[in-house]
Amino acid sequence: MNPDTFLHNLHFDIDQISPPDWEVDWDDAPLAYKLYRGLPVVPLSLEVPLSLEECEAPANPDLRRIGHFLWYTFGLNQFSQSVSPMGSNEEADGFMQSLRRSVPSGGALYPNELYMFLKLDDLPEGIYHYDVLHHRLVLLRKGNFDSYIAHALGNRCDVSSCFGTVFVTTMFWKNYFKYNNFAYRLQGLDAGVVIGQLLEVTKRFGFAAGVYFQFLDRALNHLLGLSDQEESVYAVIPLSVEPTSWFANRSSRDEMATASDLCQEVTSIDNNYCVRSIKVKEFPILTSINKASMQESAKSFRQIITQESNYEGRHLTLPPVKRISYDLAAVCRERFSPDMDFVSGKVSQEQLAALLQEATESYLYRNDLDMALEKRASRVTLYVCLNNVEGIPDGAYYYDSDAHSLRELNPGDHRLALQYGMPAGNVNLYQVPLCFHVAGDKDFYRTTLGYRGYRIQQMEAGMLVQRLLLAATALGMCGHPLLGFDVKLCDDIYRMDTQGKTSLIQIPIGFYRARPWLRGNLIS
């Protein structure tokens, strides 16, 4: 299957991308975290702060603060026990136990891993892996790699002024074992959710950060000791105390190193690690599309200009509201994805306005696609089907974040159509007042970014999803991200074809009843 056909079917016709007789071997499922063996480890403090309401002043971090930062970004913060949903075959005895994190993940499989290049006074300089299970750092490679990383980023960042650099990777097998080729779509979204959480946590810790989606893949995989056939870097996030220098293009084209050049500068490493699965199947389509998305030279790095949507329709101005002030730590503990736990309730205009404003305002971030901190047209936007919102007629709307207003695209109650478009039926949309859809360019900027544009778009969608979930939880609601929905149906509801857009993910948001489960916080 060629990449164009695969990516089209992945979005619009998922039955075509996986074999109909695919069976999940739960007994041979991989771990949700990577465990290295036989390497030096650095334990991190378990006495994490119980509140993250105020933003800390910028200051050089120590190992203790890095540990707290990693805990709230991607750590295991709760243990839960519950009864399996009706019809689930994941647990034969109908009993489920899970280690929960601050971010959602498709099937709670967490295909992403975090690595860091750290330069701290109380830690040897080097490349580390964040061992989620034991909340510790594992030293993979000693040394200073400022120059190497800077060259891998096309010399577009002053890495030497950063105390650390985060690498978000994807391990293909960790959710391929369940979702087959559909895992590729989930992997980008899951990476984006992690990045969105990381950027929110950096604000609380007083760090400056930005996201690089374009880099020399093979060079960074080589630095981290990763096999391109198993795991690959998806995003690079330099961290500094004060905003560092970003450059659109600092070097001349003749000075730009290639991935092959950089790989010769450091020796290869081959560290032993555990994934638990005895039999790891091949996933040739995933490795093929990953290879087609790689960048060998900084000459291929691009910037894009986003065009704003221009919809006709009734204009509904939302009430002015202040940004939501909330304790990020408390919200992380409360966030979960309701299934049949949603209950009907009326949403006020002020609640809707606060939710939309907080999600979009907090989403603004520095990146290498537009190299700007000021507000620009976002590449992913919010659409919503409303029902039982005070003072607003039921209907499908587009949110204009600049005008803080809704554009009515299709009046009426769309719950029956949306419910019909959900084959799993694990959420009763008649109990949900807000059904959001994050949308983006239908061709994922393929002309400019190539196949890499698809995974970038999925990551940006995931980043916006996490902001939406955090804001909803802060307002006393919860959301459940879903990929089991009819994309064409939703695109038709919002009449997206006229704008060249498509729905990327569906997020029902509303009120909920207490779930019958046991939860315990994993902090002291």
Backbone torsions as a table, in degrees:
resi	resn	phi	psi	omega
1	MET	NA	125.3	-179.2
2	ASN	-75.6	159.1	-174.4
3	PRO	-58.5	-38.7	-179.1
4	ASP	-62.3	-46.6	179.5
5	THR	-64.7	-42.4	-179.4
6	PHE	-60.8	-48.6	-177.3
7	LEU	-67.8	-33.8	175.9
8	HIS	-65.2	-48.3	-179.1
9	ASN	-67.8	-33.3	178.7
10	LEU	-58.9	-29.4	-177.4
11	HIS	-99.3	-40.7	-171.3
12	PHE	-109.4	-17.2	-175.7
13	ASP	-149.6	70.8	-169.5
14	ILE	-68.0	-18.8	178.3
15	ASP	-65.0	-17.6	-177.0
16	GLN	-87.2	-8.6	-171.3
17	ILE	-102.4	-12.8	-178.4
18	SER	-129.5	147.8	179.8
19	PRO	-65.0	140.1	-178.0
20	PRO	-66.7	-21.3	-178.1
21	ASP	-98.1	18.7	-178.7
22	TRP	-63.5	127.3	178.5
23	GLU	-121.3	135.8	-178.6
24	VAL	-89.8	125.7	177.8
25	ASP	-93.7	89.1	-176.3
26	TRP	-65.4	-29.3	-179.5
27	ASP	-68.3	-20.9	-179.1
28	ASP	-114.3	25.7	-178.8
29	ALA	-67.0	144.9	177.7
30	PRO	-75.3	163.8	172.3
31	LEU	-68.2	155.7	176.6
32	ALA	-85.8	6.9	178.9
33	TYR	-148.3	149.8	-178.5
34	LYS	-89.8	133.9	-179.0
35	LEU	-120.8	111.7	175.7
36	TYR	-81.2	150.4	-178.6
37	ARG	-120.0	141.4	170.8
38	GLY	72.0	23.6	-179.5
39	LEU	-118.6	156.3	177.7
40	PRO	-61.5	139.5	-179.4
41	VAL	-124.0	152.3	177.9
42	VAL	-125.5	106.9	178.9
43	PRO	-62.8	145.9	177.6
44	LEU	-110.5	150.5	-176.7
45	SER	-63.8	133.7	175.9
46	LEU	-91.8	-4.0	178.8
47	GLU	-87.3	67.0	-176.1
48	VAL	-78.0	152.4	178.3
49	PRO	-63.9	140.2	-178.8
50	LEU	-85.9	-7.5	-179.2
51	SER	-137.3	139.0	174.0
52	LEU	-132.4	56.7	-176.4
53	GLU	-87.2	-40.1	-178.3
54	GLU	-101.0	147.3	175.8
55	CYS	-80.7	132.2	179.4
56	GLU	-76.5	155.2	176.4
57	ALA	-72.3	145.4	178.8
58	PRO	-58.0	132.6	179.0
59	ALA	-161.9	151.3	177.6
60	ASN	-61.9	126.2	-176.5
61	PRO	-80.1	157.2	169.9
62	ASP	-112.3	-178.1	-176.7
63	LEU	-61.5	-35.0	-179.6
64	ARG	-61.8	-46.5	-179.2
65	ARG	-68.3	-35.6	176.6
66	ILE	-62.3	-39.6	177.5
67	GLY	-61.9	-42.9	177.8
68	HIS	-65.1	-40.4	178.7
69	PHE	-59.9	-46.5	-178.6
70	LEU	-68.7	-35.7	179.7
71	TRP	-60.0	-48.4	-176.9
72	TYR	-78.8	-16.2	175.3
73	THR	-79.8	-48.2	-169.5
74	PHE	-147.3	8.4	-174.8
75	GLY	-76.2	165.5	175.4
76	LEU	-81.4	110.4	-174.2
77	ASN	-108.2	-11.9	179.6
78	GLN	-148.6	153.3	171.2
79	PHE	-116.7	133.7	-178.3
80	SER	-134.0	152.3	174.3
81	GLN	-130.9	134.8	-179.6
82	SER	-155.1	172.5	176.9
83	VAL	-89.4	137.7	-179.5
84	SER	-61.8	143.5	176.1
85	PRO	-59.0	150.9	179.6
86	MET	-58.0	130.5	178.7
87	GLY	91.2	-6.8	-179.8
88	SER	-74.8	139.7	178.2
89	ASN	-111.6	13.8	-175.7
90	GLU	-75.6	-29.0	178.7
91	GLU	-129.5	118.2	-174.4
92	ALA	-63.1	-33.5	-177.2
93	ASP	-89.8	5.5	177.7
94	GLY	74.4	13.3	-177.7
95	PHE	-117.7	131.7	-176.4
96	MET	-120.6	136.4	171.0
97	GLN	-124.1	140.2	-178.8
98	SER	-149.0	150.1	171.6
99	LEU	-100.8	118.7	-171.4
100	ARG	-98.9	153.3	178.0
101	ARG	-124.5	177.8	-178.3
102	SER	-76.0	-8.4	-177.9
103	VAL	-123.2	150.1	175.4
104	PRO	-80.6	164.3	176.2
105	SER	-153.1	142.9	179.2
106	GLY	-57.6	115.5	-178.3
107	GLY	70.0	11.5	-176.9
108	ALA	54.7	38.1	-176.8
109	LEU	-98.4	-20.6	174.5
110	TYR	47.2	74.5	-178.2
111	PRO	-73.9	-7.3	-175.0
112	ASN	-94.9	154.2	175.3
113	GLU	-131.2	155.7	177.5
114	LEU	-114.7	131.2	172.6
115	TYR	-123.0	154.9	179.6
116	MET	-140.9	140.0	163.8
117	PHE	-98.0	116.7	-172.6
118	LEU	-119.3	141.9	175.3
119	LYS	-131.5	87.2	-179.0
120	LEU	-120.5	154.1	-179.2
121	ASP	-65.4	-31.7	-174.7
122	ASP	-106.6	28.3	-179.2
123	LEU	-152.5	136.2	176.1
124	PRO	-60.8	138.3	177.9
125	GLU	-63.3	140.5	177.4
126	GLY	163.7	-175.4	179.3
127	ILE	-96.4	127.7	-177.6
128	TYR	-125.3	152.0	170.6
129	HIS	-108.4	138.3	177.0
130	TYR	-85.6	109.4	177.2
131	ASP	-80.2	100.2	-174.5
132	VAL	-64.5	-42.7	-175.0
133	LEU	-61.2	-43.6	-176.0
134	HIS	-100.0	1.9	-176.8
135	HIS	46.7	66.1	-179.7
136	ARG	-152.7	166.2	175.5
137	LEU	-101.0	141.4	176.5
138	VAL	-114.8	122.1	-178.0
139	LEU	-77.4	117.6	179.6
140	LEU	-97.8	-34.9	-174.9
141	ARG	-157.8	124.9	177.2
142	LYS	-84.2	153.5	173.3
143	GLY	127.8	172.1	176.7
144	ASN	-101.0	126.3	-175.3
145	PHE	-124.4	29.3	178.3
146	ASP	-54.0	-52.6	-175.5
147	SER	-64.8	-42.4	-178.8
148	TYR	-60.5	-49.4	-178.7
149	ILE	-66.0	-40.3	178.8
150	ALA	-59.7	-43.9	178.4
151	HIS	-65.8	-36.8	178.6
152	ALA	-66.5	-23.2	176.4
153	LEU	-94.2	9.4	-179.8
154	GLY	72.8	26.0	-178.6
155	ASN	54.5	38.2	179.2
156	ARG	-101.4	5.8	179.0
157	CYS	-144.9	140.0	176.1
158	ASP	-81.8	80.0	-174.7
159	VAL	-63.7	-28.9	-178.2
160	SER	-63.8	-22.7	179.4
161	SER	-88.6	0.5	-178.7
162	CYS	-98.7	142.3	176.7
163	PHE	-82.8	-14.6	-179.9
164	GLY	-165.7	162.0	175.5
165	THR	-136.7	128.7	-179.9
166	VAL	-98.0	136.8	174.6
167	PHE	-116.5	119.0	176.3
168	VAL	-97.0	120.5	-177.5
169	THR	-115.6	169.6	173.6
170	THR	-126.0	128.7	171.7
171	MET	-97.5	113.1	-169.8
172	PHE	-62.0	-41.4	-173.5
173	TRP	-67.4	-27.5	-170.5
174	LYS	-59.9	-27.9	171.9
175	ASN	-125.6	-3.4	172.5
176	TYR	-65.7	-33.8	-176.3
177	PHE	-57.5	-28.0	179.7
178	LYS	-100.5	-45.7	-169.4
179	TYR	-99.5	-1.2	-178.6
180	ASN	55.0	-139.8	-173.7
181	ASN	-67.8	-20.0	176.4
182	PHE	-62.4	-17.4	179.1
183	ALA	-57.1	-30.0	-176.2
184	TYR	-61.4	-38.4	178.5
185	ARG	-69.0	-41.9	179.5
186	LEU	-64.1	-37.2	-174.6
187	GLN	-63.0	-41.1	177.2
188	GLY	-66.7	-43.2	179.1
189	LEU	-64.3	-44.3	179.2
190	ASP	-61.9	-40.7	176.9
191	ALA	-61.3	-40.7	179.7
192	GLY	-64.8	-39.3	178.0
193	VAL	-62.1	-42.1	178.3
194	VAL	-63.5	-43.4	179.4
195	ILE	-63.6	-42.6	178.8
196	GLY	-59.8	-42.7	177.5
197	GLN	-65.7	-43.8	-179.7
198	LEU	-57.9	-43.8	-178.7
199	LEU	-67.1	-34.0	176.3
200	GLU	-68.6	-38.1	179.5
201	VAL	-68.7	-38.0	178.8
202	THR	-58.6	-35.5	179.8
203	LYS	-63.3	-40.9	-179.1
204	ARG	-69.0	-29.8	-178.4
205	PHE	-93.6	2.4	176.7
206	GLY	75.8	21.4	178.9
207	PHE	-92.6	151.7	171.7
208	ALA	-101.2	138.6	-174.9
209	ALA	-148.4	160.3	173.9
210	GLY	-155.1	162.4	-173.7
211	VAL	-115.2	129.7	172.6
212	TYR	-107.5	119.6	175.5
213	PHE	-95.6	-15.0	-177.2
214	GLN	-116.4	126.3	-176.7
215	PHE	-166.4	172.4	178.7
216	LEU	-84.7	99.7	-169.9
217	ASP	-57.5	-54.0	-174.6
218	ARG	-61.5	-34.0	180.0
219	ALA	-65.8	-43.6	-179.2
220	LEU	-74.3	-37.1	175.0
221	ASN	-60.5	-39.6	178.3
222	HIS	-63.6	-42.5	-179.7
223	LEU	-61.6	-40.1	-178.0
224	LEU	-84.8	-7.8	-179.2
225	GLY	77.1	34.3	-177.2
226	LEU	-101.6	144.6	171.8
227	SER	-90.5	127.5	-179.8
228	ASP	-60.1	-20.0	-179.6
229	GLN	-82.1	-8.6	-177.1
230	GLU	-122.9	-36.1	-170.9
231	GLU	-155.8	147.4	-177.8
232	SER	-151.2	147.9	177.3
233	VAL	-70.0	134.0	178.3
234	TYR	-108.5	-29.5	-178.8
235	ALA	-154.9	151.1	178.9
236	VAL	-124.3	128.0	-177.1
237	ILE	-127.0	98.0	174.1
238	PRO	-68.3	143.1	179.4
239	LEU	-121.2	136.0	178.7
240	SER	-143.1	168.0	177.7
241	VAL	-77.8	-42.6	175.7
242	GLU	-117.2	153.5	178.1
243	PRO	-52.6	128.0	-178.4
244	THR	-95.8	178.3	-175.9
245	SER	-80.8	131.7	173.2
246	TRP	-116.6	138.3	-177.9
247	PHE	-128.6	137.5	176.9
248	ALA	-64.6	-39.2	179.3
249	ASN	-166.6	100.9	-173.4
250	ARG	-87.4	-30.0	-175.6
251	SER	-102.2	155.3	171.2
252	SER	-71.4	160.1	-176.4
253	ARG	-61.7	-29.6	-179.4
254	ASP	-73.0	-22.1	-177.4
255	GLU	-89.8	-6.8	-176.0
256	MET	-75.0	124.7	178.1
257	ALA	-77.5	153.7	174.2
258	THR	-98.3	165.8	178.0
259	ALA	-60.0	-39.7	179.4
260	SER	-62.8	-41.0	178.1
261	ASP	-60.2	-47.1	-175.9
262	LEU	-66.6	-37.2	-179.3
263	CYS	-60.5	-22.9	178.9
264	GLN	-79.3	-13.1	-173.6
265	GLU	-82.5	-25.1	178.8
266	VAL	-128.9	149.4	-179.5
267	THR	-71.2	154.5	178.1
268	SER	-77.4	152.2	175.4
269	ILE	-126.9	145.8	-178.7
270	ASP	-135.3	86.6	-175.4
271	ASN	-89.9	148.4	-179.5
272	ASN	-84.9	133.4	178.5
273	TYR	-145.8	164.8	-175.7
274	CYS	-115.5	137.2	172.8
275	VAL	-121.4	-5.2	178.2
276	ARG	79.7	-39.3	-178.0
277	SER	-59.5	132.4	176.6
278	ILE	-77.0	-41.8	-178.7
279	LYS	-117.0	109.9	176.7
280	VAL	-99.2	114.1	-177.7
281	LYS	-74.2	160.5	175.7
282	GLU	-80.0	150.8	178.5
283	PHE	-135.6	70.2	-171.8
284	PRO	-61.6	-32.8	-178.8
285	ILE	-69.9	-39.6	179.1
286	LEU	-65.3	-44.2	179.9
287	THR	-68.9	-31.6	179.2
288	SER	-68.8	-45.5	-179.5
289	ILE	-70.6	-30.8	176.0
290	ASN	-66.6	-41.8	178.0
291	LYS	-64.1	-40.8	-179.8
292	ALA	-67.2	-19.9	-179.0
293	SER	-91.0	-9.0	-174.4
294	MET	-73.1	154.4	177.7
295	GLN	-116.6	125.7	-177.2
296	GLU	-91.8	-27.9	-176.5
297	SER	-138.9	149.2	177.3
298	ALA	-65.8	-13.4	176.4
299	LYS	-62.8	-20.4	-179.1
300	SER	-88.5	-4.6	179.6
301	PHE	-67.7	139.1	-176.0
302	ARG	-135.0	156.9	168.3
303	GLN	-115.7	153.8	-177.7
304	ILE	-128.7	150.7	176.4
305	ILE	-108.2	125.5	-176.0
306	THR	-96.1	133.3	176.5
307	GLN	-93.9	135.9	178.5
308	GLU	-74.6	148.1	175.8
309	SER	-69.9	146.8	-177.7
310	ASN	-130.8	83.8	-177.4
311	TYR	-94.9	144.2	167.7
312	GLU	-92.6	160.5	-179.8
313	GLY	135.3	169.1	-177.1
314	ARG	-62.5	137.8	-176.2
315	HIS	-103.6	119.2	179.6
316	LEU	-115.5	108.9	179.3
317	THR	-76.4	129.3	179.2
318	LEU	-85.3	152.8	-178.8
319	PRO	-65.2	143.4	177.0
320	PRO	-66.5	135.5	-179.7
321	VAL	-138.1	158.3	175.4
322	LYS	-84.6	155.8	174.3
323	ARG	-58.5	143.4	179.1
324	ILE	-69.8	132.8	173.4
325	SER	-105.6	121.7	-176.3
326	TYR	-148.6	160.7	177.2
327	ASP	-87.0	109.5	-176.7
328	LEU	-61.0	-37.2	-179.9
329	ALA	-62.9	-44.1	179.9
330	ALA	-66.1	-40.4	179.5
331	VAL	-64.6	-40.0	178.4
332	CYS	-61.9	-36.5	179.5
333	ARG	-72.3	-32.5	-175.8
334	GLU	-86.4	-23.4	-174.8
335	ARG	-65.0	131.7	169.2
336	PHE	-154.7	171.0	-176.2
337	SER	-105.9	101.3	-179.9
338	PRO	-65.6	144.0	171.1
339	ASP	-102.1	-93.8	175.3
340	MET	-90.0	18.2	-178.2
341	ASP	-89.2	-5.6	177.8
342	PHE	-66.6	143.1	174.5
343	VAL	-130.0	147.5	-176.7
344	SER	-65.4	141.9	177.7
345	GLY	-167.2	150.7	-179.0
346	LYS	-85.8	135.6	177.6
347	VAL	-103.7	132.6	177.9
348	SER	-80.7	160.4	176.6
349	GLN	-61.4	-36.6	-179.9
350	GLU	-64.8	-40.7	177.8
351	GLN	-64.4	-44.1	178.4
352	LEU	-63.2	-43.4	-179.8
353	ALA	-62.8	-42.9	180.0
354	ALA	-65.5	-40.4	-179.8
355	LEU	-63.0	-48.4	-178.8
356	LEU	-65.8	-43.5	-177.9
357	GLN	-66.4	-43.7	-178.0
358	GLU	-65.0	-42.4	-178.6
359	ALA	-62.5	-43.8	-175.6
360	THR	-81.1	-36.4	179.0
361	GLU	-68.6	-41.8	-179.3
362	SER	-71.8	-18.8	-178.3
363	TYR	-71.9	-26.2	-177.1
364	LEU	-56.0	130.2	-176.5
365	TYR	-156.8	158.7	178.5
366	ARG	-82.8	135.1	-178.4
367	ASN	-151.0	172.9	-175.7
368	ASP	-95.4	10.9	177.5
369	LEU	-92.5	-29.7	175.6
370	ASP	-130.4	-8.5	174.1
371	MET	53.3	37.9	-177.6
372	ALA	-135.0	145.6	172.9
373	LEU	-95.7	-27.0	-179.0
374	GLU	-69.5	160.0	-175.1
375	LYS	-68.2	129.3	174.7
376	ARG	-131.5	168.8	177.4
377	ALA	-58.6	126.3	-177.4
378	SER	-76.4	146.9	177.9
379	ARG	-78.9	-18.4	173.3
380	VAL	-124.2	139.8	-173.2
381	THR	-134.4	167.9	-175.5
382	LEU	-106.5	132.8	170.3
383	TYR	-122.4	154.1	-177.5
384	VAL	-152.6	139.3	170.5
385	CYS	-99.0	119.5	-174.9
386	LEU	-102.4	144.1	172.7
387	ASN	-150.3	131.5	178.5
388	ASN	65.1	40.5	172.4
389	VAL	-102.7	128.1	-173.9
390	GLU	-59.3	122.2	173.4
391	GLY	78.8	4.6	179.2
392	ILE	-125.6	125.9	-179.6
393	PRO	-62.5	146.8	174.7
394	ASP	-57.3	142.9	179.3
395	GLY	164.3	178.4	177.4
396	ALA	-101.1	131.6	-172.4
397	TYR	-133.9	155.7	170.0
398	TYR	-110.5	134.3	179.1
399	TYR	-92.9	119.0	175.9
400	ASP	-92.9	100.3	-173.9
401	SER	-68.6	-31.7	179.3
402	ASP	-65.1	-42.7	-179.2
403	ALA	-90.8	-5.6	-175.0
404	HIS	48.4	57.0	-177.4
405	SER	-146.9	165.3	176.5
406	LEU	-106.3	141.4	172.3
407	ARG	-107.7	119.2	179.8
408	GLU	-75.1	120.3	-177.1
409	LEU	-105.2	-32.2	-175.6
410	ASN	-157.9	97.7	-176.4
411	PRO	-67.9	156.7	175.8
412	GLY	116.2	174.7	-179.2
413	ASP	-91.4	114.4	-175.7
414	HIS	-104.9	13.0	-174.7
415	ARG	-64.6	-39.0	-179.2
416	LEU	-62.2	-44.8	179.5
417	ALA	-64.4	-43.8	-179.8
418	LEU	-64.2	-40.1	178.5
419	GLN	-65.9	-39.6	178.2
420	TYR	-63.2	-30.9	-178.9
421	GLY	-82.4	4.1	178.8
422	MET	-109.5	96.7	-175.8
423	PRO	-63.0	-30.8	-177.3
424	ALA	-75.1	-33.2	178.9
425	GLY	62.6	28.8	-177.0
426	ASN	-85.7	-2.1	175.1
427	VAL	-131.8	131.4	176.6
428	ASN	-88.1	100.5	-175.3
429	LEU	-68.7	-13.6	176.4
430	TYR	-73.0	-11.4	175.7
431	GLN	-98.7	2.2	-171.7
432	VAL	-113.4	121.3	180.0
433	PRO	-78.7	-25.4	-175.2
434	LEU	-127.1	117.9	175.7
435	CYS	-118.6	100.9	-175.0
436	PHE	-86.9	152.2	170.1
437	HIS	-134.7	123.1	172.3
438	VAL	-84.8	128.5	-175.4
439	ALA	-122.4	154.9	178.2
440	GLY	-150.3	-178.7	-179.0
441	ASP	-57.7	130.7	-174.9
442	LYS	-62.9	-30.8	-178.8
443	ASP	-100.2	10.9	178.0
444	PHE	44.1	39.2	177.3
445	TYR	53.5	40.2	-175.4
446	ARG	-62.2	-36.2	-178.8
447	THR	-61.8	-38.9	-177.3
448	THR	-88.2	-44.2	-171.5
449	LEU	-105.6	-5.3	-178.1
450	GLY	66.0	-154.1	-178.5
451	TYR	-69.1	-19.3	176.1
452	ARG	-63.3	-26.4	-179.8
453	GLY	-59.0	-31.7	-178.5
454	TYR	-65.1	-49.9	-176.7
455	ARG	-70.9	-30.7	175.6
456	ILE	-63.6	-44.5	179.8
457	GLN	-61.5	-42.6	178.6
458	GLN	-63.3	-39.3	178.3
459	MET	-65.0	-43.3	179.4
460	GLU	-65.3	-35.5	175.4
461	ALA	-62.8	-44.4	178.9
462	GLY	-62.2	-37.1	178.1
463	MET	-62.2	-41.9	179.1
464	LEU	-70.0	-37.1	177.6
465	VAL	-58.0	-46.3	-178.1
466	GLN	-63.4	-38.6	177.3
467	ARG	-63.8	-38.8	179.1
468	LEU	-65.0	-42.5	-179.3
469	LEU	-66.6	-41.7	179.1
470	LEU	-63.5	-44.5	-179.9
471	ALA	-64.5	-42.2	180.0
472	ALA	-62.4	-43.8	-179.6
473	THR	-64.6	-38.9	178.3
474	ALA	-63.5	-24.9	-179.8
475	LEU	-94.7	7.3	177.6
476	GLY	87.3	14.7	177.6
477	MET	-118.6	-178.7	175.1
478	CYS	-146.2	160.0	179.3
479	GLY	-129.9	157.6	-179.7
480	HIS	-129.4	101.2	178.5
481	PRO	-63.5	136.3	-177.1
482	LEU	-136.2	136.5	169.9
483	LEU	-108.0	-7.6	177.2
484	GLY	-84.2	73.7	178.7
485	PHE	-147.5	159.9	-178.2
486	ASP	-84.0	104.5	-175.6
487	VAL	-62.8	-45.7	-178.1
488	LYS	-61.3	-41.7	179.4
489	LEU	-60.6	-46.6	-179.2
490	CYS	-65.8	-40.6	177.7
491	ASP	-60.2	-38.1	178.7
492	ASP	-68.2	-39.1	179.3
493	ILE	-58.6	-42.5	-177.7
494	TYR	-91.2	-3.0	-178.7
495	ARG	54.9	49.2	-175.5
496	MET	-75.5	-22.2	-176.7
497	ASP	-56.1	-34.2	-179.0
498	THR	-66.3	-20.5	-177.9
499	GLN	-106.1	-0.2	-177.3
500	GLY	67.9	29.5	-178.0
501	LYS	-110.8	166.3	174.0
502	THR	-149.2	154.2	179.6
503	SER	-76.3	131.9	-177.1
504	LEU	-102.6	-34.6	-178.5
505	ILE	-160.1	150.0	-178.8
506	GLN	-112.3	134.4	-178.2
507	ILE	-134.0	94.3	171.0
508	PRO	-66.6	135.0	179.8
509	ILE	-132.6	134.1	178.4
510	GLY	-175.3	-166.5	179.6
511	PHE	-85.0	163.6	-172.7
512	TYR	-150.5	156.7	174.0
513	ARG	-96.3	162.6	-179.9
514	ALA	-62.5	132.2	179.8
515	ARG	-80.6	140.7	177.9
516	PRO	-76.8	82.7	179.4
517	TRP	-147.7	166.9	174.0
518	LEU	-107.3	130.5	179.2
519	ARG	-129.2	141.0	175.6
520	GLY	-135.9	132.9	179.8
521	ASN	-75.6	137.6	-178.6
522	LEU	-100.6	52.3	177.7
523	ILE	-137.4	157.9	-179.8
524	SER	-133.8	NA	NA
